[in-house]
Amino acid sequence: MPVLLNRSKFLVDTKWFSKNYQKNALVIIDASWHLPSSNRNAFAEFEAQHIPGAVFFDHDAIVDPDSLLPHALPSESQFSKAVSDLGVNNDRTVVVYDTGGLHAAARTWWMFKVFGHKKVFILDGGLQKWMADGYPTESGAAQSAPRHFKATIDHMALRSADDLIHNLTSQNETIVDARGADRFYGRVAEPREGLKSGHIPNSVNLPFGNLYNADDTLKSKDELTTLFKEAGVTFDKPIITTCGSGITAASLVLALHVMGKREVSLYDGSWSEWGGLGAEAPVETE
C-alpha cells in the first residue's frame, strides 16, 4: 500500500483513497458510533449516506455477548465470524472511517490490530472530509460477499482491572484517560447509572477530542507529542489508555502509534468497569 502521509502506516488521505476505493483488494468499513445521548442512529445514517461500497461495522453487536460491560471485546471466533461476514479476510486491506471525530474508526482500527490484521488503515478526516473534498456517496444497504478471516488475539495490547489494581502499587505503567475533564475530575455524574465519578489514581487526562483538527483529521506528530507532554506523560514507561467504555481510548492508542510509541495497551473495561467496582478500585477526583 502506498505511503502518502508521515503517519500512513495507520492513515490514508482522501486524495489517495479517491483513486483506490473501488479496487477489489480494499474493504471499506463505516465504523460510526454515537453516544446514546446524541439521539443519532449510526446505522440509519449509514443507509442514508456512505462511501460507495462501504459496509457497516456495528459497535453494539460486535462485542462479547456474555459480558455485562458495554463494547467488551469479543472472542477470536466472534470477531472472525463478524468481519468475515463483512467481506474481510486476512489478505485484504481494510480502510475504516466514521462520521464524526474518528474515535469510532480508531476503535475499529485497534480491534483489527488486536486480532492480528496488519493491513488496516483509517481514512483521515472520515466521511466529513471525504464529502468536503467533493467525493461521492451512495445510499442503501451494504453489499458484501462473505470471506474467511482468522483472528489471533494479541493479549499484550490489553489490560484488565486486575492489571490496573496491581499498577496502583507498582506504577510501572502510565495511565492516560481519554474522557472529558469534568468526568475525569468527578465534577459531573457519569452518564452510566451506578458508577462512581472521578478517575483511576495516578492517571492523567487527555480528552480524545483534543487529538483531532476541526475537519476530523488527526493532528500532526509534533502537535500530538506536545499534547501528551502537556498532559503529564513522560514516555519513560509503557502506557495504558482508558476512557468510558473502551472506544475513545483507542484514539489515544492511534495517536501514540503515530508518535512512534509502541508499548501501549488499552483497558477494555475502562470506567464502565472500574467505576462500578468496590474498594479494591479506588477513585480520585480533584
Sine and cosine of phi, psi and omega as CSV:
sin_phi,cos_phi,sin_psi,cos_psi,sin_omega,cos_omega
0.00,0.00,0.72,-0.69,-0.05,-1.00
-0.88,0.47,0.55,-0.84,0.08,-1.00
-0.98,-0.19,0.91,-0.42,-0.07,-1.00
-0.89,-0.46,-0.29,0.96,-0.01,-1.00
-0.82,-0.57,0.38,-0.93,0.09,-1.00
-0.86,0.50,-0.49,0.87,0.00,-1.00
-0.96,-0.27,0.43,0.90,-0.15,-0.99
-0.98,0.18,0.10,0.99,0.26,-0.97
-0.92,0.40,-0.26,0.96,-0.11,-0.99
-0.77,-0.64,-0.39,0.92,-0.06,-1.00
-0.76,-0.65,0.45,-0.89,0.20,-0.98
-0.83,-0.56,0.45,-0.89,0.01,-1.00
-0.99,-0.10,0.21,-0.98,-0.08,-1.00
-0.92,0.40,-0.52,0.86,-0.01,-1.00
-0.90,0.44,-0.76,0.65,0.03,-1.00
-0.89,0.46,-0.69,0.72,-0.09,-1.00
-0.90,0.43,-0.57,0.82,0.00,-1.00
-0.89,0.45,-0.43,0.90,-0.01,-1.00
-1.00,-0.02,-0.17,0.98,-0.15,-0.99
-0.79,-0.61,-0.17,0.99,-0.17,-0.98
-0.93,0.37,-0.31,0.95,-0.01,-1.00
-1.00,-0.02,0.02,1.00,-0.01,-1.00
-0.97,0.23,0.61,-0.79,-0.05,-1.00
-0.91,0.42,-0.37,0.93,-0.03,-1.00
-0.96,0.29,-0.19,0.98,-0.05,-1.00
-0.98,-0.22,0.61,-0.80,0.23,-0.97
-0.91,-0.40,0.83,-0.55,-0.02,-1.00
-0.98,-0.19,0.81,-0.58,-0.05,-1.00
-0.85,-0.52,0.84,-0.54,0.18,-0.98
-1.00,0.03,0.92,-0.38,-0.09,-1.00
-0.94,-0.34,0.46,0.89,-0.09,-1.00
-0.88,0.47,0.60,-0.80,0.07,-1.00
-0.46,-0.89,0.62,-0.78,-0.02,-1.00
-0.76,-0.65,0.55,-0.84,0.09,-1.00
-0.85,0.52,0.58,-0.82,0.02,-1.00
-0.82,0.58,-0.54,0.84,-0.02,-1.00
-0.93,0.37,-0.23,0.97,-0.02,-1.00
-0.98,0.21,-0.27,0.96,-0.05,-1.00
0.84,0.54,0.59,0.81,0.05,-1.00
-0.90,-0.44,0.60,-0.80,0.01,-1.00
-0.94,-0.35,0.97,-0.26,-0.11,-0.99
-0.88,0.47,-0.63,0.78,-0.03,-1.00
-0.94,0.33,-0.64,0.77,0.05,-1.00
-0.89,0.46,-0.64,0.77,0.04,-1.00
-0.91,0.41,-0.61,0.79,0.05,-1.00
-0.87,0.49,-0.73,0.69,-0.02,-1.00
-0.91,0.42,-0.47,0.88,0.02,-1.00
-0.98,0.20,-0.54,0.84,-0.08,-1.00
-0.25,-0.97,0.84,-0.54,0.07,-1.00
-0.43,-0.90,0.20,-0.98,0.05,-1.00
-0.91,0.41,0.72,-0.70,-0.03,-1.00
-0.79,0.62,0.76,-0.65,0.03,-1.00
1.00,0.02,-0.06,1.00,-0.06,-1.00
-0.96,0.29,0.46,-0.89,0.16,-0.99
-0.90,-0.45,0.29,-0.96,-0.13,-0.99
-0.96,-0.27,0.78,-0.63,0.06,-1.00
-0.99,-0.17,0.91,-0.42,-0.10,-0.99
-1.00,-0.08,0.96,-0.29,-0.04,-1.00
-0.93,0.37,-0.34,0.94,0.02,-1.00
-1.00,0.01,-0.17,0.99,-0.01,-1.00
-0.94,-0.34,-0.55,0.83,-0.03,-1.00
-1.00,0.01,0.95,0.31,-0.09,-1.00
-0.62,-0.79,0.08,-1.00,0.13,-0.99
-0.98,0.18,0.94,-0.33,-0.08,-1.00
-0.93,0.37,-0.27,0.96,-0.02,-1.00
-1.00,-0.03,-0.09,1.00,0.00,-1.00
-1.00,0.01,0.58,-0.81,0.07,-1.00
-1.00,0.08,-0.11,0.99,-0.03,-1.00
-1.00,0.00,0.61,-0.79,0.04,-1.00
-0.93,0.36,0.67,-0.74,0.11,-0.99
0.89,0.45,0.44,0.90,0.06,-1.00
-0.89,0.46,0.66,-0.75,-0.06,-1.00
-0.85,0.52,0.75,-0.67,0.04,-1.00
-0.95,0.31,0.14,-0.99,0.08,-1.00
-0.97,0.25,0.17,-0.99,0.06,-1.00
-0.84,0.55,-0.71,0.70,-0.05,-1.00
-0.93,0.37,-0.62,0.79,0.02,-1.00
-0.91,0.42,-0.69,0.72,0.02,-1.00
-0.92,0.39,-0.67,0.74,0.01,-1.00
-0.84,0.55,-0.73,0.69,-0.02,-1.00
-0.90,0.43,-0.71,0.71,-0.08,-1.00
-0.90,0.45,-0.72,0.69,-0.07,-1.00
-0.99,0.15,-0.43,0.90,0.14,-0.99
-0.87,0.49,-0.66,0.76,0.03,-1.00
-0.91,0.41,-0.37,0.93,0.05,-1.00
-1.00,0.06,-0.01,1.00,0.03,-1.00
1.00,-0.05,0.31,0.95,-0.02,-1.00
-0.99,-0.14,0.69,-0.73,0.25,-0.97
-0.81,-0.59,-0.08,-1.00,-0.10,-1.00
-0.97,0.23,-0.12,0.99,-0.02,-1.00
-0.97,-0.23,-0.42,0.91,-0.09,-1.00
-0.98,0.22,0.57,-0.82,0.08,-1.00
-0.99,0.15,0.73,-0.69,0.00,-1.00
-0.95,-0.33,0.75,-0.66,0.13,-0.99
-0.87,-0.49,0.84,-0.55,-0.10,-1.00
-0.94,-0.34,0.62,-0.79,0.12,-0.99
-0.60,-0.80,0.19,-0.98,0.17,-0.98
-0.61,-0.79,-0.06,-1.00,-0.12,-0.99
-0.98,-0.22,0.17,0.99,0.03,-1.00
-0.05,-1.00,0.94,-0.34,0.16,-0.99
1.00,0.06,-0.18,0.98,0.01,-1.00
0.91,0.41,0.02,1.00,-0.06,-1.00
-0.91,0.41,-0.63,0.78,0.02,-1.00
-0.96,0.29,-0.58,0.81,0.08,-1.00
-0.89,0.45,-0.64,0.77,0.02,-1.00
-0.90,0.44,-0.63,0.77,0.04,-1.00
-0.89,0.46,-0.68,0.74,0.00,-1.00
-0.92,0.39,-0.69,0.72,0.09,-1.00
-0.81,0.58,-0.73,0.68,-0.01,-1.00
-0.90,0.45,-0.66,0.75,0.00,-1.00
-0.87,0.49,-0.70,0.72,0.05,-1.00
-0.88,0.48,-0.67,0.74,0.02,-1.00
-0.88,0.47,-0.72,0.70,-0.01,-1.00
-0.86,0.51,-0.58,0.82,-0.04,-1.00
-1.00,-0.07,0.31,0.95,0.24,-0.97
1.00,-0.03,0.13,0.99,-0.01,-1.00
-1.00,-0.02,0.87,-0.49,-0.08,-1.00
-1.00,0.02,-0.45,0.89,-0.10,-1.00
-1.00,-0.08,0.92,0.39,0.02,-1.00
-0.73,-0.68,0.71,-0.70,-0.09,-1.00
-0.68,-0.73,0.32,-0.95,0.06,-1.00
-0.94,-0.34,0.70,-0.71,0.12,-0.99
-0.97,0.25,0.94,-0.33,-0.08,-1.00
-0.89,0.45,0.85,-0.53,-0.03,-1.00
1.00,-0.09,-0.29,0.96,0.08,-1.00
0.88,0.48,-0.38,-0.93,-0.06,-1.00
-0.89,0.45,-0.57,0.82,-0.01,-1.00
-0.85,0.53,-0.75,0.66,-0.04,-1.00
-0.96,0.28,-0.60,0.80,0.06,-1.00
-0.81,0.59,-0.73,0.68,-0.01,-1.00
-0.95,0.30,-0.64,0.77,0.02,-1.00
-0.89,0.47,-0.51,0.86,0.02,-1.00
-1.00,0.10,0.06,1.00,0.14,-0.99
1.00,0.05,0.31,0.95,-0.03,-1.00
-1.00,-0.02,0.36,-0.93,-0.20,-0.98
-0.99,0.17,0.35,-0.94,0.15,-0.99
-0.75,-0.66,0.18,-0.98,0.09,-1.00
-0.63,-0.77,0.17,-0.99,0.04,-1.00
-0.82,-0.57,0.15,-0.99,0.05,-1.00
0.96,-0.28,-0.03,-1.00,-0.04,-1.00
-0.97,0.25,0.40,-0.92,0.03,-1.00
-0.97,0.23,0.52,-0.85,0.06,-1.00
-0.83,-0.56,0.87,-0.49,0.03,-1.00
-0.47,-0.88,0.62,-0.78,0.07,-1.00
-1.00,-0.03,0.80,-0.60,-0.01,-1.00
-0.86,0.52,0.59,-0.81,0.09,-1.00
-0.77,-0.64,-0.21,-0.98,-0.04,-1.00
-0.86,-0.51,0.88,-0.48,0.06,-1.00
-0.89,-0.45,0.73,-0.68,0.08,-1.00
-0.92,-0.39,0.90,-0.44,-0.03,-1.00
-1.00,0.02,0.61,-0.79,0.12,-0.99
-0.73,-0.68,0.94,-0.34,-0.17,-0.99
-0.97,0.25,0.61,-0.79,0.08,-1.00
-0.98,-0.19,0.99,-0.11,-0.07,-1.00
-0.91,0.41,-0.38,0.93,0.00,-1.00
-0.93,0.36,-0.31,0.95,0.00,-1.00
-1.00,0.08,-0.02,1.00,-0.08,-1.00
-0.88,-0.47,0.50,-0.87,0.17,-0.99
-0.76,-0.65,0.53,-0.85,0.00,-1.00
-0.95,-0.31,0.12,-0.99,0.08,-1.00
-0.87,0.49,-0.63,0.78,0.03,-1.00
-0.88,0.48,-0.63,0.78,0.05,-1.00
-0.88,0.47,-0.66,0.75,-0.02,-1.00
-0.94,0.35,-0.60,0.80,0.05,-1.00
-0.90,0.44,-0.68,0.73,0.06,-1.00
-0.88,0.48,-0.61,0.79,-0.05,-1.00
-0.93,0.36,-0.34,0.94,0.06,-1.00
-0.84,0.55,-0.59,0.81,-0.01,-1.00
-1.00,-0.03,-0.73,0.68,-0.09,-1.00
-0.96,0.28,-0.59,0.81,-0.09,-1.00
0.77,0.64,0.63,0.78,0.03,-1.00
-0.97,0.24,-0.34,0.94,-0.04,-1.00
-0.79,-0.61,0.55,-0.83,0.05,-1.00
-1.00,-0.01,0.75,-0.66,0.00,-1.00
-0.98,-0.21,0.81,-0.59,0.02,-1.00
-0.88,-0.47,0.82,-0.57,-0.10,-1.00
-0.97,-0.24,0.80,-0.60,-0.09,-1.00
-1.00,-0.01,0.00,1.00,0.00,-1.00
-0.95,0.31,0.25,-0.97,0.07,-1.00
-0.90,0.43,0.38,-0.92,-0.08,-1.00
-0.87,0.49,-0.62,0.79,-0.02,-1.00
-0.89,0.46,-0.62,0.78,0.06,-1.00
-0.95,0.30,-0.68,0.74,-0.01,-1.00
-0.85,0.52,-0.69,0.72,-0.04,-1.00
-1.00,0.01,0.08,1.00,0.06,-1.00
0.95,0.33,0.43,0.90,-0.01,-1.00
-0.98,0.18,-0.33,0.94,-0.01,-1.00
-0.76,-0.66,0.36,-0.93,0.05,-1.00
-0.95,0.31,0.52,-0.85,0.07,-1.00
-0.93,0.38,0.59,-0.81,0.00,-1.00
-0.92,0.40,-0.39,0.92,0.05,-1.00
-1.00,-0.06,0.82,-0.57,-0.10,-1.00
-0.89,0.46,0.62,-0.78,0.11,-0.99
1.00,0.02,0.05,1.00,-0.01,-1.00
-0.99,-0.16,0.59,-0.80,0.12,-0.99
-0.91,0.41,0.33,-0.94,0.05,-1.00
-0.96,-0.29,0.57,-0.82,0.03,-1.00
0.76,-0.65,-0.48,-0.88,-0.05,-1.00
-0.57,-0.82,0.24,-0.97,0.04,-1.00
-0.92,0.38,0.74,-0.67,0.00,-1.00
-0.81,0.59,0.62,-0.78,0.04,-1.00
0.95,0.32,0.15,0.99,0.06,-1.00
-1.00,0.05,0.29,-0.96,0.06,-1.00
-0.86,-0.51,0.32,-0.95,-0.13,-0.99
-0.92,-0.40,0.80,-0.60,0.15,-0.99
-0.64,-0.77,1.00,-0.07,-0.02,-1.00
-0.83,0.56,0.74,-0.68,-0.14,-0.99
-0.86,0.51,-0.53,0.85,-0.04,-1.00
-0.89,0.46,-0.40,0.92,0.02,-1.00
-0.93,0.37,-0.27,0.96,-0.06,-1.00
-0.99,0.17,-0.24,0.97,-0.16,-0.99
-0.91,-0.42,0.50,-0.87,0.11,-0.99
-0.99,0.16,0.10,-0.99,-0.03,-1.00
-0.89,0.45,-0.44,0.90,0.00,-1.00
-1.00,-0.04,0.28,0.96,0.04,-1.00
0.95,0.30,0.12,0.99,0.11,-0.99
-0.99,0.17,0.47,-0.88,0.03,-1.00
-0.96,0.29,0.62,-0.79,0.02,-1.00
-0.92,0.40,0.25,-0.97,-0.06,-1.00
-0.93,0.36,0.28,-0.96,0.02,-1.00
-0.84,0.55,-0.69,0.72,-0.01,-1.00
-0.91,0.42,-0.67,0.75,0.02,-1.00
-0.90,0.43,-0.65,0.76,0.02,-1.00
-0.90,0.44,-0.68,0.73,0.02,-1.00
-0.86,0.51,-0.68,0.73,0.04,-1.00
-0.88,0.48,-0.69,0.72,-0.01,-1.00
-0.87,0.49,-0.70,0.71,0.00,-1.00
-0.92,0.40,-0.65,0.76,0.02,-1.00
-0.90,0.43,-0.66,0.75,0.02,-1.00
-0.91,0.42,-0.48,0.88,0.03,-1.00
-0.97,0.22,-0.22,0.98,0.03,-1.00
0.96,-0.27,0.22,0.98,0.03,-1.00
-1.00,0.06,0.80,-0.61,-0.06,-1.00
-0.97,-0.23,-0.17,0.99,0.07,-1.00
0.93,0.38,0.24,0.97,0.03,-1.00
-1.00,-0.05,0.02,1.00,0.02,-1.00
-0.71,-0.70,0.35,-0.94,0.20,-0.98
-0.87,0.50,0.39,-0.92,-0.10,-1.00
-0.87,-0.49,0.69,-0.73,0.15,-0.99
-0.94,-0.34,0.78,-0.63,0.06,-1.00
-0.97,-0.24,0.53,-0.85,-0.02,-1.00
-0.53,-0.85,0.22,-0.98,0.01,-1.00
-0.29,-0.96,-0.62,-0.78,0.01,-1.00
-0.99,0.12,-0.77,0.64,-0.03,-1.00
-0.68,-0.74,0.28,0.96,0.07,-1.00
0.99,-0.12,-0.03,1.00,-0.03,-1.00
-1.00,0.07,-0.86,0.51,-0.10,-0.99
-0.95,0.31,-0.32,0.95,0.09,-1.00
-0.87,0.50,-0.45,0.89,0.01,-1.00
-0.92,0.39,-0.43,0.90,0.08,-1.00
-0.90,0.44,-0.60,0.80,0.07,-1.00
-0.91,0.41,-0.65,0.76,0.05,-1.00
-0.87,0.49,-0.72,0.69,0.02,-1.00
-0.85,0.53,-0.77,0.64,-0.02,-1.00
-0.86,0.50,-0.69,0.73,0.00,-1.00
-0.91,0.42,-0.60,0.80,0.07,-1.00
-0.91,0.42,-0.67,0.75,0.05,-1.00
-0.88,0.48,-0.58,0.82,0.01,-1.00
-0.97,0.23,-0.13,0.99,0.02,-1.00
1.00,-0.09,0.12,0.99,0.00,-1.00
-1.00,0.02,0.83,-0.56,-0.07,-1.00
-0.93,-0.37,-0.34,0.94,0.02,-1.00
-0.99,0.12,0.95,0.30,-0.11,-0.99
-0.74,-0.67,0.71,-0.70,0.09,-1.00
-0.74,-0.68,0.19,-0.98,-0.03,-1.00
-0.80,-0.60,0.74,-0.68,0.09,-1.00
-1.00,0.09,0.98,-0.20,-0.16,-0.99
-0.93,0.36,-0.55,0.84,0.04,-1.00
-0.93,0.37,-0.54,0.84,0.03,-1.00
0.72,0.69,-0.46,-0.89,-0.12,-0.99
-0.93,0.36,-0.40,0.92,0.07,-1.00
-0.86,0.52,-0.52,0.85,0.06,-1.00
-1.00,-0.04,-0.81,0.59,-0.10,-0.99
-0.86,0.51,-0.68,0.74,-0.05,-1.00
-0.93,0.36,-0.21,0.98,0.01,-1.00
-0.96,-0.29,0.00,1.00,0.02,-1.00
-0.99,0.11,0.13,-0.99,-0.04,-1.00
-1.00,0.00,-0.52,-0.85,-0.12,-0.99
-0.90,0.43,-0.34,0.94,0.02,-1.00
-0.93,0.36,-0.23,0.97,0.02,-1.00
-0.86,-0.50,0.98,0.18,-0.06,-1.00
-0.92,0.39,0.33,-0.94,-0.07,-1.00
-0.78,-0.63,0.66,-0.75,0.14,-0.99
-0.92,-0.38,0.41,-0.91,0.08,-1.00
-0.84,-0.54,-0.85,-0.52,0.00,-1.00
-0.88,0.47,0.00,0.00,0.00,0.00
